[in-house]
């Protein structure tokens, strides 16, 4: 079933609506807590999926005379390639999969973007034969996808063994790789829009589930760590609900609240770093972020603001 007299299938349109809603929701969270790097990478991934679905759903459409067919094909295939290039980087950054470092930074450029640029940017523009460009342009990515997915599997398994992560999360991660692996294969066989959209966006739904699970897990760990720290703090005002409410009102992260609590104890940055098992420069960064968020001029001003009665 087509929508708006275009070549876009209804299922593609539904996914676009869902992803746009998710994007707006995640942007609101990110604007409140811009220090959450994982959310930033997820938002970029969301935007790329939306662009991929829009261009892949609308183009190529021979009946659309407003956009030249050659541009339509480049937009449709190019949006997919850009998404494919970002997925390994997303897994590398968001899940800390160190084995993907080479693939995320250089592999996708050499074995995905370069073949696309060669066969779509040169061959297709010269010969105007899209079938030839597609078949030649995805051979290297097909082989590379197999190599890269093995690296992903080893990296995930290594992380599971090292960090004692539940195996269910590992399996979800492997399923989430499906759209990345499937993309060059689907392109080679010129699969129709509906199965392509279902496979690609099905993988995205798994990635979304993983992102939400990790966010919940991280929040619980941060809260437990903060509760344990506050027990050791001598300052009664810091233990009071008003201090935490002020910290939350200024959108301080759990780690920033920990640093603020230890600053109130009179500890120096070096001592705070040793207490929290982090680098001294990291403590300095947290303090500077808190100064910006609260408008404090120094450490004393910061603690006074966080202890004040804002009512």
PEHUZI-V773962 format. One line per field, one symbol per residue. psi: psi as a letter, one per 40 degrees, with the letter a starting at -180 (. if undefined). A space follows every 50 residues. Layout:
psi = ???
This chain:
psi = hiiffaehidddddddddddddddddddddddgeegdddddddddddddd ddddddddihhdehedhiddddddddddddddddddddddddddefgdee ddddddddddeddddddddddcddddefgdddddddeedddddddddddd ddddddddddddefihddddddddddedddddddddddefiidddddddd dddddddddddddddddddddddddddddddehdhdddeiddddddddde fiidddddddddddeeiidddddddefiiddddddddddddddeeidadd ddddddeihe.
